[in-house]
Amino acid sequence: MPFVNIKITREGATKEQKEKLIRGATQLLVDVLGKNPVTTVVVIEEVDTDNWGVGGESVTTRRNRS
């Protein structure tokens, strides 16, 4: 049973976009590894930009500077 965990920043991804991610990740496992889509689990976690860091600083700080 494949398990895919997708983490994205919480910035307004729509329900439709998330459904597309779930379908796409599932199909990728079917196409590449021959996995059964019925038993493939996809979880999307949304993380606040204050809690996501790149290069030693939060995404919030990096974006505020830009």
BELKAQUI-V699796 format. One record per pair of residues at least 12 apart in sequence whose C-alpha atoms are under 10 Angstrom apart, sorted by the first residue. I is the first residue (numbers start at 1). J is the second residue. D is the distance in whole Angstrom. If there is no record, write none. Layout:
i = (I;I)
j = (J;J)
d = (D;D)
This chain:
i = (1;1;1;1;1;1;1;2;2;2;2;2;2;2;2;2;3;3;3;3;3;3;3;3;4;4;4;4;4;4;4;4;4;5;5;5;5;5;5;5;6;6;6;6;6;6;6;6;6;7;7;7;7;7;8;8;8;8;8;8;8;9;9;9;9;9;9;9;9;9;10;10;10;10;10;10;10;11;11;11;11;12;13;18;18;19;21;21;21;22;22;22;22;22;23;23;24;25;25;25;25;26;26;26;26;26;27;48;49;49;49)
j = (35;36;37;38;39;40;41;26;29;35;36;37;39;40;41;42;25;26;29;39;40;41;42;43;22;25;26;29;40;41;42;43;44;22;25;41;42;43;44;45;18;21;22;25;42;43;44;45;46;43;44;45;46;47;44;45;46;47;48;49;52;45;46;47;48;49;50;51;52;59;45;46;47;48;49;50;52;46;47;48;49;46;46;43;44;44;42;43;44;40;41;42;43;44;37;42;42;37;40;41;42;38;39;40;41;42;40;60;61;62;63)
d = (8;8;9;9;5;6;7;9;8;7;9;9;7;5;6;8;10;9;10;9;6;5;6;8;9;8;8;9;8;6;5;6;8;10;10;8;6;5;6;7;10;9;9;9;7;6;5;6;9;8;6;5;6;7;7;6;5;6;9;9;9;8;5;5;6;6;9;9;7;9;9;5;5;5;7;10;10;8;9;8;8;9;9;10;8;10;9;10;9;10;9;6;8;8;9;9;10;10;9;9;7;9;10;6;8;7;9;9;9;10;9)
